[in-house]
Amino acid sequence: MLTALQATQIKSMVTTQLKVNVKAWGNLDLSDWTRTDIGDVSLLLGWDKKFCFKNKFLRWLGLEVKGGVVFPTAPTKDEDKAFAMPLGNDGAWAFPLIAGLRINFFKHLTLGGNYDVTFYADETRVRRLKTNVNQTDFLLLNKGNAVKSYGNTEQWAAYAPLHRVIMGLGGGFTYQRVSHGHDTLTPKDAGFDKAIVNTTNSL
């Protein structure tokens, strides 16, 4: 049973002394974080072709295909700053592929859609890793070498703009869905359990 003095000391340790303690125990800085820097640089090559038709119903059809590479030029996350974030893909190379289709009807209506998928190469470096399932992402005191395997990022988009329908005015709608597969960490250093490490919420 804790005494009143012990309870007060513990409360002080986890509140007023929290920043000092996590700095001493794991060299982790809980202070505010800001950064301005260059992001990842991408290079895309594409093909875009419009096929025209001589009828009033179907006016033209457009196809688009793009692909390329995203270079990891942005700084990676500063692992000693609890609230730091990467400015790009955190050091991982990425390979986007994009396909699009557009169909124009009656001159005023265009139906279109795009599908984008981005693949990522595995990336290995020192990261902060969980050693207990109850830890939060912002209070990881242990670091270790780990391979990060990224899930794919997929984006679906459908749109139907109306062009110059009444007095030059138009409108339309767009639907977009973005999803990212689950990322996985594989520790390379002893002392880390893969199952525990992968309970990190940010994955």
N, CA, C and O of each residue as an XYZ file, in Angstrom:
812
protein
N       0.857     -1.182      0.000
C       0.000      0.000      0.000
C       0.907      1.250      0.000
O       1.812      1.377      0.824
N       0.639      2.160     -0.939
C       1.431      3.384     -1.024
C       1.029      4.370      0.066
O      -0.148      4.529      0.387
N       2.034      5.020      0.618
C       1.744      6.091      1.564
C       1.379      7.349      0.785
O       1.583      7.418     -0.427
N       0.847      8.329      1.474
C       0.468      9.589      0.822
C       1.686     10.268      0.229
O       1.602     10.868     -0.843
N       2.833     10.180      0.922
C       4.075     10.792      0.436
C       4.552     10.095     -0.838
O       4.958     10.750     -1.798
N       4.500      8.753     -0.835
C       4.924      7.999     -2.018
C       4.026      8.304     -3.217
O       4.508      8.453     -4.340
N       2.736      8.394     -2.974
C       1.801      8.704     -4.053
C       2.087     10.082     -4.634
O       2.029     10.274     -5.848
N       2.393     11.037     -3.768
C       2.713     12.391     -4.230
C       3.995     12.389     -5.052
O       4.088     13.070     -6.074
N       4.993     11.612     -4.596
C       6.260     11.530     -5.323
C       6.077     10.899     -6.696
O       6.674     11.353     -7.672
N       5.260      9.862     -6.778
C       5.003      9.200     -8.067
C       4.251     10.138     -9.002
O       4.565     10.218    -10.190
N       3.257     10.849     -8.468
C       2.513     11.799     -9.285
C       3.435     12.881     -9.836
O       3.311     13.286    -10.992
N       4.368     13.348     -8.991
C       5.315     14.363     -9.442
C       6.223     13.813    -10.534
O       6.572     14.527    -11.474
N       6.605     12.541    -10.411
C       7.501     11.930    -11.383
C       6.852     11.843    -12.762
O       7.509     12.082    -13.775
N       5.544     11.497    -12.803
C       4.893     11.275    -14.102
C       4.239     12.539    -14.652
O       3.668     12.504    -15.742
N       4.309     13.648    -13.930
C       3.719     14.885    -14.444
C       4.781     15.968    -14.572
O       5.295     16.203    -15.666
N       5.111     16.620    -13.485
C       6.033     17.753    -13.546
C       7.438     17.336    -13.953
O       8.161     18.125    -14.562
N       7.844     16.094    -13.622
C       9.192     15.648    -13.950
C       9.246     14.755    -15.193
O      10.291     14.174    -15.485
N       8.145     14.639    -15.920
C       8.092     13.702    -17.042
C       9.128     14.028    -18.115
O       9.852     13.140    -18.565
N       9.205     15.298    -18.528
C      10.155     15.681    -19.569
C      11.590     15.387    -19.148
O      12.394     14.900    -19.943
N      11.901     15.687    -17.889
C      13.265     15.466    -17.394
C      13.586     13.976    -17.350
O      14.686     13.559    -17.714
N      12.618     13.177    -16.904
C      12.867     11.749    -16.746
C      13.025     11.028    -18.082
O      13.944     10.222    -18.227
N      12.164     11.288    -19.059
C      12.275     10.580    -20.339
C      13.542     11.017    -21.085
O      14.093     10.252    -21.877
N      13.996     12.238    -20.831
C      15.260     12.683    -21.418
C      16.426     11.909    -20.792
O      17.363     11.510    -21.483
N      16.350     11.708    -19.488
C      17.421     10.999    -18.783
C      17.392      9.503    -19.078
O      18.443      8.883    -19.237
N      16.193      8.917    -19.151
C      16.084      7.472    -19.320
C      16.305      7.028    -20.769
O      16.877      5.966    -21.011
N      15.852      7.839    -21.733
C      15.936      7.385    -23.128
C      16.359      8.441    -24.121
O      16.205      8.251    -25.328
N      16.892      9.555    -23.637
C      17.295     10.670    -24.513
C      16.153     11.095    -25.438
O      16.363     11.380    -26.617
N      14.954     11.133    -24.885
C      13.768     11.495    -25.657
C      13.304     12.890    -25.264
O      13.097     13.174    -24.084
N      13.143     13.757    -26.256
C      12.782     15.152    -26.024
C      11.297     15.340    -26.280
O      10.818     15.078    -27.383
N      10.556     15.798    -25.259
C       9.105     16.018    -25.377
C       8.744     17.466    -25.692
O       7.571     17.832    -25.619
N       9.703     18.278    -26.031
C       9.416     19.687    -26.304
C       8.784     19.854    -27.683
O       8.730     18.908    -28.469
N       8.306     21.068    -27.970
C       7.688     21.360    -29.261
C       8.683     21.133    -30.393
O       9.896     21.209    -30.199
N       8.139     20.850    -31.589
C       8.997     20.544    -32.738
C       8.482     21.262    -33.973
O       7.289     21.221    -34.272
N       9.384     21.917    -34.687
C       9.057     22.522    -35.981
C      10.230     22.268    -36.925
O      11.369     22.102    -36.489
N       9.932     22.241    -38.235
C      11.009     22.061    -39.204
C      10.543     22.526    -40.576
O       9.402     22.288    -40.974
N      11.435     23.189    -41.288
C      11.193     23.579    -42.669
C      12.347     23.025    -43.504
O      13.512     23.301    -43.218
N      12.025     22.252    -44.524
C      13.074     21.624    -45.320
C      12.471     21.150    -46.636
O      11.263     21.253    -46.846
N      13.317     20.632    -47.516
C      12.860     20.098    -48.778
C      12.178     18.753    -48.548
O      12.570     17.995    -47.661
N      11.163     18.462    -49.346
C      10.478     17.184    -49.248
C      11.059     16.182    -50.227
O      12.133     16.405    -50.785
N      10.351     15.075    -50.441
C      10.776     14.090    -51.427
C      10.570     14.655    -52.836
O       9.621     15.399    -53.083
N      11.452     14.298    -53.735
C      11.391     14.757    -55.130
C      10.909     13.599    -55.996
O      11.407     12.479    -55.884
N       9.935     13.877    -56.861
C       9.388     12.827    -57.709
C       9.684     13.094    -59.178
O       9.750     14.242    -59.617
N       9.860     12.017    -59.925
C      10.048     12.078    -61.369
C       9.009     11.165    -62.006
O       9.006      9.956    -61.772
N       8.118     11.757    -62.819
C       7.040     11.007    -63.454
C       7.138     11.131    -64.966
O       7.393     12.212    -65.496
N       6.936     10.030    -65.644
C       6.821     10.002    -67.092
C       5.425      9.505    -67.450
O       4.928      8.547    -66.858
N       4.795     10.164    -68.424
C       3.422      9.805    -68.735
C       3.089      9.813    -70.213
O       3.819     10.358    -71.040
N       1.974      9.197    -70.514
C       1.409      9.162    -71.864
C      -0.056      9.551    -71.765
O      -0.804      8.990    -70.964
N      -0.465     10.520    -72.587
C      -1.847     11.036    -72.564
C      -2.330     11.155    -74.001
O      -1.680     11.788    -74.833
N      -3.474     10.545    -74.287
C      -3.975     10.533    -75.665
C      -5.480     10.758    -75.676
O      -6.216     10.151    -74.898
N      -5.929     11.641    -76.570
C      -7.357     11.897    -76.738
C      -7.799     11.367    -78.105
O      -7.200     11.683    -79.133
N      -8.858     10.558    -78.095
C      -9.423     10.001    -79.319
C     -10.760     10.691    -79.591
O     -11.675     10.604    -78.772
N     -10.881     11.363    -80.714
C     -12.103     12.109    -81.055
C     -13.020     11.282    -81.950
O     -12.562     10.489    -82.772
N     -14.336     11.486    -81.770
C     -15.346     10.756    -82.545
C     -16.300     11.744    -83.200
O     -16.616     12.786    -82.627
N     -16.745     11.419    -84.376
C     -17.636     12.305    -85.136
C     -19.090     11.902    -84.934
O     -19.763     11.479    -85.874
N     -19.567     12.037    -83.708
C     -20.994     11.849    -83.450
C     -21.388     12.741    -82.276
O     -20.535     13.154    -81.491
N     -22.689     13.036    -82.160
C     -23.162     13.995    -81.164
C     -23.206     13.412    -79.760
O     -23.169     14.150    -78.776
N     -23.285     12.095    -79.667
C     -23.393     11.466    -78.343
C     -22.024     11.336    -77.679
O     -21.803     11.892    -76.602
N     -21.118     10.619    -78.303
C     -19.774     10.426    -77.767
C     -18.813     11.321    -78.531
O     -18.563     11.106    -79.717
N     -18.270     12.332    -77.844
C     -17.413     13.314    -78.515
C     -15.946     12.900    -78.531
O     -15.291     12.950    -79.573
N     -15.435     12.491    -77.374
C     -14.039     12.070    -77.320
C     -13.786     11.180    -76.111
O     -14.572     11.151    -75.164
N     -12.677     10.460    -76.166
C     -12.253      9.576    -75.082
C     -10.772      9.828    -74.823
O      -9.968      9.866    -75.754
N     -10.423      9.999    -73.564
C      -9.038     10.276    -73.211
C      -8.453      9.203    -72.301
O      -9.106      8.745    -71.363
N      -7.232      8.815    -72.585
C      -6.528      7.831    -71.758
C      -5.242      8.453    -71.218
O      -4.601      9.262    -71.888
N      -4.881      8.068    -70.016
C      -3.676      8.610    -69.386
C      -2.979      7.520    -68.590
O      -3.627      6.781    -67.848
N      -1.691      7.414    -68.733
C      -0.885      6.475    -67.954
C       0.382      7.205    -67.518
O       1.038      7.858    -68.329
N       0.727      7.090    -66.221
C       1.950      7.702    -65.702
C       2.646      6.732    -64.765
O       2.016      5.862    -64.165
N       3.926      6.894    -64.651
C       4.705      6.093    -63.722
C       6.004      6.797    -63.418
O       6.445      7.665    -64.171
N       6.612      6.423    -62.319
C       7.871      7.094    -61.991
C       8.450      6.632    -60.676
O       8.180      5.531    -60.198
N       9.253      7.508    -60.106
C       9.941      7.195    -58.861
C       9.947      8.432    -57.970
O      10.046      9.560    -58.453
N       9.842      8.206    -56.673
C       9.936      9.278    -55.676
C      11.239      9.077    -54.913
O      11.429      8.069    -54.233
N      12.129     10.052    -55.037
C      13.435      9.972    -54.394
C      13.327     10.426    -52.934
O      12.714     11.459    -52.666
N      13.898      9.692    -51.996
C      13.797     10.059    -50.568
C      14.753     11.177    -50.189
O      15.707     10.964    -49.440
N      14.494     12.362    -50.707
C      15.353     13.516    -50.433
C      14.976     14.247    -49.153
O      15.763     15.052    -48.654
N      13.801     13.987    -48.614
C      13.370     14.659    -47.383
C      14.082     14.070    -46.172
O      14.426     12.888    -46.180
N      14.310     14.863    -45.139
C      14.919     14.324    -43.911
C      14.006     13.265    -43.276
O      12.781     13.381    -43.311
N      14.621     12.246    -42.704
C      13.843     11.242    -41.986
C      13.415     11.800    -40.629
O      13.875     12.859    -40.202
N      12.537     11.075    -39.973
C      12.068     11.505    -38.660
C      13.218     11.551    -37.667
O      14.052     10.645    -37.635
N      13.266     12.604    -36.855
C      14.243     12.711    -35.777
C      13.749     11.841    -34.619
O      12.797     12.201    -33.926
N      14.401     10.696    -34.415
C      13.927      9.734    -33.421
C      14.085     10.215    -31.988
O      13.507      9.620    -31.079
N      14.848     11.270    -31.763
C      15.035     11.793    -30.408
C      14.065     12.921    -30.072
O      14.124     13.492    -28.983
N      13.165     13.244    -31.016
C      12.109     14.230    -30.786
C      10.769     13.499    -30.822
O      10.390     12.962    -31.863
N      10.054     13.471    -29.713
C       8.843     12.664    -29.616
C       7.776     13.073    -30.626
O       7.059     12.215    -31.141
N       7.659     14.355    -30.917
C       6.580     14.828    -31.783
C       7.049     15.127    -33.206
O       6.309     15.722    -33.990
N       8.272     14.717    -33.544
C       8.792     14.951    -34.891
C       8.061     14.079    -35.902
O       7.573     12.995    -35.582
N       7.999     14.580    -37.128
C       7.373     13.843    -38.218
C       8.293     13.893    -39.435
O       9.025     14.867    -39.614
N       8.265     12.857    -40.275
C       9.039     12.921    -41.521
C       8.376     13.883    -42.498
O       7.155     14.041    -42.479
N       9.162     14.522    -43.344
C       8.619     15.454    -44.326
C       8.329     14.768    -45.659
O       7.882     15.410    -46.609
N       8.583     13.470    -45.725
C       8.305     12.699    -46.935
C       7.958     11.274    -46.560
O       7.166     11.041    -45.648
N       8.554     10.309    -47.268
C       8.295      8.895    -47.011
C       9.278      8.301    -46.005
O       9.490      7.089    -45.986
N       9.869      9.137    -45.183
C      10.757      8.711    -44.088
C      11.924      7.872    -44.587
O      12.288      6.873    -43.967
N      12.512      8.282    -45.717
C      13.697      7.612    -46.216
C      13.451      6.474    -47.179
O      14.405      5.862    -47.659
N      12.193      6.170    -47.477
C      11.867      5.049    -48.361
C      11.696      5.519    -49.806
O      11.113      6.573    -50.061
N      12.209      4.731    -50.740
C      11.956      4.977    -52.152
C      10.523      4.574    -52.473
O      10.013      3.596    -51.926
N       9.874      5.322    -53.355
C       8.485      5.030    -53.714
C       8.334      5.014    -55.231
O       9.062      5.693    -55.955
N       7.359      4.211    -55.693
C       7.164      4.022    -57.127
C       5.674      4.132    -57.451
O       4.939      3.155    -57.311
N       5.220      5.325    -57.887
C       3.801      5.516    -58.185
C       3.441      5.091    -59.611
O       4.237      5.245    -60.538
N       2.235      4.558    -59.767
C       1.652      4.240    -61.062
C       0.248      4.851    -61.112
O      -0.512      4.744    -60.149
N      -0.089      5.482    -62.220
C      -1.358      6.199    -62.339
C      -2.002      5.837    -63.679
O      -1.331      5.830    -64.711
N      -3.285      5.539    -63.661
C      -4.042      5.278    -64.892
C      -5.345      6.069    -64.832
O      -6.002      6.110    -63.792
N      -5.715      6.694    -65.943
C      -6.926      7.509    -65.966
C      -7.709      7.339    -67.257
O      -7.149      7.033    -68.310
N      -9.023      7.546    -67.154
C      -9.922      7.462    -68.306
C     -10.915      8.607    -68.244
O     -11.491      8.865    -67.187
N     -11.131      9.309    -69.370
C     -12.103     10.393    -69.465
C     -12.937     10.203    -70.730
O     -12.407      9.922    -71.805
N     -14.250     10.361    -70.581
C     -15.166     10.214    -71.719
C     -16.090     11.429    -71.751
O     -16.717     11.760    -70.744
N     -16.176     12.083    -72.884
C     -17.010     13.269    -73.033
C     -18.267     12.948    -73.842
O     -18.189     12.390    -74.936
N     -19.447     13.315    -73.276
C     -20.736     13.099    -73.930
C     -21.414     14.441    -74.202
O     -21.344     15.348    -73.373
N     -22.055     14.571    -75.334
C     -22.880     15.739    -75.660
C     -22.150     17.063    -75.441
O     -22.790     18.097    -75.249
N     -20.842     17.041    -75.469
C     -20.004     18.234    -75.343
C     -19.932     18.764    -73.913
O     -18.880     19.239    -73.485
N     -21.050     18.688    -73.160
C     -21.112     19.330    -71.841
C     -20.766     18.407    -70.669
O     -20.419     18.887    -69.590
N     -20.856     17.095    -70.869
C     -20.670     16.163    -69.746
C     -19.430     15.304    -69.972
O     -19.255     14.712    -71.038
N     -18.569     15.244    -68.952
C     -17.396     14.379    -68.978
C     -17.435     13.436    -67.779
O     -17.591     13.869    -66.637
N     -17.294     12.167    -68.051
C     -17.169     11.167    -66.988
C     -15.727     10.688    -66.962
O     -15.142     10.400    -68.006
N     -15.165     10.606    -65.783
C     -13.769     10.200    -65.706
C     -13.442      9.492    -64.416
O     -14.206      9.516    -63.452
N     -12.304      8.873    -64.426
C     -11.836      8.185    -63.231
C     -10.336      7.983    -63.270
O      -9.727      7.932    -64.339
N      -9.745      7.867    -62.079
C      -8.308      7.623    -61.947
C      -8.057      6.551    -60.907
O      -8.784      6.437    -59.920
N      -7.027      5.774    -61.141
C      -6.560      4.827    -60.132
C      -5.067      5.049    -59.952
O      -4.296      4.939    -60.904
N      -4.663      5.364    -58.724
C      -3.257      5.578    -58.400
C      -2.832      4.535    -57.364
O      -3.558      4.277    -56.404
N      -1.687      3.953    -57.557
C      -1.118      3.046    -56.557
C       0.360      3.370    -56.399
O       1.065      3.588    -57.385
N       0.819      3.398    -55.165
C       2.229      3.675    -54.879
C       2.826      2.510    -54.098
O       2.307      2.110    -53.056
N       3.917      1.979    -54.618
C       4.658      0.906    -53.957
C       5.889      1.509    -53.273
O       6.460      2.487    -53.756
N       6.288      0.917    -52.151
C       7.422      1.433    -51.388
C       8.459      0.334    -51.187
O       8.117     -0.828    -50.967
N       9.722      0.716    -51.265
C      10.806     -0.219    -50.963
C      10.999     -0.299    -49.446
O      10.801      0.687    -48.735
N      11.381     -1.466    -48.966
C      11.688     -1.616    -47.536
C      12.830     -0.679    -47.155
O      13.718     -0.394    -47.958
N      12.784     -0.208    -45.911
C      13.795      0.754    -45.462
C      14.266      0.361    -44.061
O      13.456      0.119    -43.167
N      15.580      0.302    -43.888
C      16.176     -0.143    -42.627
C      16.932      0.999    -41.967
O      17.763      1.648    -42.603
N      16.648      1.244    -40.704
C      17.407      2.218    -39.928
C      17.050      2.071    -38.450
O      16.207      1.254    -38.081
N      17.704      2.874    -37.611
C      17.439      2.855    -36.175
C      16.153      3.629    -35.887
O      15.987      4.764    -36.332
N      15.258      3.009    -35.146
C      13.964      3.619    -34.805
C      13.673      3.395    -33.327
O      14.306      2.573    -32.663
N      12.706      4.141    -32.838
C      12.212      3.888    -31.478
C      11.178      2.767    -31.579
O      10.261      2.819    -32.399
N      11.347      1.756    -30.727
C      10.528      0.548    -30.810
C       9.865      0.251    -29.475
O      10.425      0.521    -28.413
N       8.679     -0.303    -29.545
C       7.948     -0.688    -28.341
C       8.593     -1.900    -27.675
O       9.070     -2.815    -28.347
N       8.600     -1.891    -26.352
C       9.012     -3.063    -25.591
C       7.874     -3.578    -24.710
O       8.003     -4.607    -24.047
N       6.742     -2.834    -24.716
C       5.569     -3.230    -23.943
C       4.332     -2.753    -24.698
O       4.320     -1.637    -25.218
N       3.302     -3.577    -24.763
C       2.102     -3.236    -25.546
C       1.382     -2.013    -24.999
O       0.612     -1.383    -25.724
N       1.611     -1.663    -23.741
C       0.910     -0.536    -23.126
C       1.602      0.806    -23.354
O       1.080      1.841    -22.940
N       2.749      0.806    -23.994
C       3.437      2.066    -24.275
C       2.701      2.849    -25.355
O       2.085      2.270    -26.250
N       2.774      4.179    -25.258
C       2.227      5.028    -26.316
C       3.328      5.338    -27.326
O       4.514      5.195    -27.030
N       2.925      5.762    -28.513
C       3.891      6.065    -29.577
C       4.835      7.202    -29.197
O       5.934      7.294    -29.744
N       4.426      8.074    -28.269
C       5.219      9.248    -27.932
C       6.161      9.016    -26.759
O       6.931      9.910    -26.407
N       6.118      7.839    -26.150
C       6.968      7.578    -24.986
C       7.715      6.256    -25.156
O       7.656      5.384    -24.290
N       8.417      6.118    -26.279
C       9.224      4.931    -26.522
C      10.670      5.266    -26.175
O      11.303      6.088    -26.836
N      11.179      4.625    -25.140
C      12.495      4.984    -24.614
C      13.624      4.154    -25.218
O      14.795      4.487    -25.038
N      13.290      3.080    -25.931
C      14.311      2.190    -26.481
C      14.399      2.305    -27.992
O      13.385      2.422    -28.681
N      15.624      2.271    -28.497
C      15.853      2.329    -29.935
C      16.545      1.058    -30.414
O      17.319      0.436    -29.686
N      16.246      0.690    -31.663
C      16.873     -0.490    -32.237
C      16.786     -0.457    -33.746
O      15.971      0.268    -34.315
N      17.612     -1.230    -34.381
C      17.622     -1.318    -35.840
C      16.430     -2.161    -36.289
O      16.191     -3.242    -35.752
N      15.682     -1.660    -37.280
C      14.500     -2.383    -37.739
C      14.236     -2.098    -39.208
O      14.511     -1.009    -39.712
N      13.695     -3.109    -39.881
C      13.285     -2.971    -41.278
C      11.799     -2.598    -41.299
O      10.975     -3.252    -40.660
N      11.471     -1.536    -42.044
C      10.081     -1.145    -42.192
C       9.595     -1.547    -43.576
O      10.121     -1.086    -44.589
N       8.587     -2.412    -43.611
C       7.949     -2.831    -44.860
C       6.630     -2.087    -44.981
O       5.763     -2.199    -44.114
N       6.481     -1.332    -46.056
C       5.323     -0.456    -46.210
C       4.190     -1.157    -46.958
O       4.423     -1.935    -47.882
N       2.974     -0.866    -46.541
C       1.820     -1.253    -47.343
C       1.680     -0.311    -48.525
O       2.225      0.792    -48.512
N       0.957     -0.737    -49.540
C       0.738      0.110    -50.712
C      -0.276      1.208    -50.396
O      -1.180      1.016    -49.582
N      -0.119      2.349    -51.044
C      -1.112      3.424    -50.960
C      -1.937      3.422    -52.251
O      -1.381      3.520    -53.345
N      -3.253      3.312    -52.122
C      -4.140      3.281    -53.280
C      -5.107      4.456    -53.234
O      -5.591      4.830    -52.166
N      -5.380      5.027    -54.380
C      -6.320      6.146    -54.470
C      -7.234      5.929    -55.680
O      -6.775      5.768    -56.811
N      -8.533      5.930    -55.405
C      -9.539      5.834    -56.451
C     -10.257      7.178    -56.552
O     -10.565      7.799    -55.535
N     -10.519      7.617    -57.760
C     -11.238      8.883    -57.945
C     -12.196      8.735    -59.130
O     -11.849      8.146    -60.154
N     -13.393      9.273    -58.974
C     -14.373      9.330    -60.062
C     -14.952     10.730    -60.094
O     -15.212     11.312    -59.041
N     -15.158     11.275    -61.263
C     -15.656     12.640    -61.358
C     -16.546     12.785    -62.598
O     -16.415     12.057    -63.581
N     -17.449     13.752    -62.503
C     -18.382     14.015    -63.603
C     -18.671     15.513    -63.663
O     -19.699     15.956    -63.149
N     -17.800     16.295    -64.271
C     -18.048     17.736    -64.393
C     -18.998     18.052    -65.554
O     -18.979     17.394    -66.594
N     -19.821     19.071    -65.344
C     -20.693     19.605    -66.401
C     -20.106     20.938    -66.852
O     -19.810     21.796    -66.020
N     -19.935     21.120    -68.160
C     -19.267     22.301    -68.703
C     -20.267     23.261    -69.337
O     -21.020     22.887    -70.236
N     -20.264     24.501    -68.858
C     -21.020     25.590    -69.505
C     -22.440     25.162    -69.870
O     -22.830     25.195    -71.037
N     -23.206     24.760    -68.854
C     -24.565     24.272    -69.082
C     -25.551     25.428    -69.204
O     -26.316     25.480    -70.167
N     -25.547     26.359    -68.246
C     -26.485     27.485    -68.243
C     -25.687     28.776    -68.083
O     -25.015     28.975    -67.071
N     -25.762     29.645    -69.077
C     -25.093     30.957    -69.040
C     -23.604     30.822    -68.677
O     -23.061     31.634    -67.928
N     -22.979     29.819    -69.203
C     -21.557     29.631    -68.965
C     -21.201     28.953    -67.652
O     -20.027     28.706    -67.375
N     -22.221     28.648    -66.834
C     -21.966     28.017    -65.546
C     -21.919     26.502    -65.685
O     -22.562     25.929    -66.565
N     -21.163     25.867    -64.819
C     -21.063     24.413    -64.808
C     -21.077     23.888    -63.391
O     -21.276     24.641    -62.438
N     -20.868     22.608    -63.261
C     -20.861     21.985    -61.939
C     -20.337     20.572    -62.066
O     -19.600     20.251    -62.998
N     -20.720     19.733    -61.124
C     -20.295     18.353    -61.184
C     -20.024     17.791    -59.803
O     -20.277     18.447    -58.793
N     -19.511     16.580    -59.766
C     -19.186     15.952    -58.483
C     -17.896     15.162    -58.631
O     -17.492     14.781    -59.730
N     -17.266     14.932    -57.488
C     -16.055     14.128    -57.439
C     -16.116     13.220    -56.212
O     -16.473     13.655    -55.117
N     -15.763     11.965    -56.416
C     -15.652     11.008    -55.300
C     -14.218     10.519    -55.250
O     -13.638     10.168    -56.278
N     -13.642     10.495    -54.050
C     -12.253     10.071    -53.913
C     -12.101      9.189    -52.684
O     -12.651      9.480    -51.621
N     -11.353      8.117    -52.843
C     -11.086      7.204    -51.726
C      -9.597      6.899    -51.686
O      -9.009      6.502    -52.692
N      -8.986      7.088    -50.512
C      -7.561      6.841    -50.332
C      -7.380      5.826    -49.208
O      -7.994      5.950    -48.148
N      -6.543      4.829    -49.440
C      -6.268      3.834    -48.402
C      -4.782      3.485    -48.410
O      -4.112      3.570    -49.439
N      -4.288      3.093    -47.248
C      -2.883      2.699    -47.127
C      -2.826      1.385    -46.375
O      -3.419      1.247    -45.305
N      -2.111      0.415    -46.937
C      -1.969     -0.876    -46.276
C      -1.167     -0.779    -44.995
O      -0.498      0.222    -44.740
N      -1.240     -1.812    -44.202
C      -0.576     -1.815    -42.895
C       0.940     -1.910    -43.066
O       1.436     -2.754    -43.813
N       1.664     -1.043    -42.373
C       3.123     -1.106    -42.365
C       3.578     -2.100    -41.292
O       2.893     -2.310    -40.292
N       4.735     -2.699    -41.519
C       5.251     -3.716    -40.596
C       6.714     -3.443    -40.262
O       7.508     -3.105    -41.141
N       7.061     -3.592    -38.992
C       8.442     -3.459    -38.541
C       9.017     -4.834    -38.193
O       8.362     -5.641    -37.534
N      10.238     -5.087    -38.639
C      10.944     -6.325    -38.299
C      12.236     -5.955    -37.576
O      13.187     -5.514    -38.220
N      12.294     -6.123    -36.251
C      13.500     -5.759    -35.496
C      14.696     -6.614    -35.915
O      14.563     -7.811    -36.170
N      15.859     -5.979    -35.979
C      17.099     -6.670    -36.292
C      18.000     -6.809    -35.068
O      18.983     -7.549    -35.104
N      17.676     -6.109    -33.995
C      18.468     -6.175    -32.766
C      17.786     -7.076    -31.743
O      16.558     -7.151    -31.698
N      18.568     -7.747    -30.936
C      18.021     -8.597    -29.870
C      17.321     -7.747    -28.819
O      17.663     -6.584    -28.606
N      16.335     -8.352    -28.169
C      15.632     -7.653    -27.095
C      14.310     -7.064    -27.503
O      13.607     -6.497    -26.666
N      13.949     -7.179    -28.761
C      12.679     -6.641    -29.231
C      11.819     -7.768    -29.785
O      12.293     -8.605    -30.554
N      10.557     -7.781    -29.388
C       9.599     -8.772    -29.861
C       8.810     -8.193    -31.037
O       8.207     -7.127    -30.913
N       8.812     -8.889    -32.174
C       8.161     -8.363    -33.372
C       6.671     -8.112    -33.144
O       6.129     -7.114    -33.620
N       6.012     -9.009    -32.423
C       4.581     -8.852    -32.179
C       4.296     -7.592    -31.365
O       3.331     -6.880    -31.643
N       5.130     -7.313    -30.361
C       4.941     -6.127    -29.521
C       5.270     -4.862    -30.307
O       4.538     -3.874    -30.256
N       6.381     -4.911    -31.033
C       6.804     -3.751    -31.826
C       5.707     -3.312    -32.790
O       5.513     -2.116    -33.008
N       4.992     -4.270    -33.367
C       3.993     -3.962    -34.384
C       2.620     -3.601    -33.829
O       1.654     -3.494    -34.584
N       2.528     -3.412    -32.505
C       1.294     -2.854    -31.940
C       1.318     -1.327    -31.929
O       0.388     -0.693    -31.431
N       2.387     -0.735    -32.480
C       2.486      0.728    -32.559
C       1.347      1.298    -33.400
O       1.128      0.868    -34.532
N       0.627      2.262    -32.842
C      -0.561      2.805    -33.521
C      -0.234      3.476    -34.842
O      -1.042      3.431    -35.770
N       0.937      4.101    -34.948
C       1.276      4.840    -36.155
C       1.474      3.939    -37.368
O       1.524      4.432    -38.495
N       1.588      2.632    -37.162
C       1.707      1.704    -38.275
C       0.365      1.438    -38.932
O       0.289      0.672    -39.893
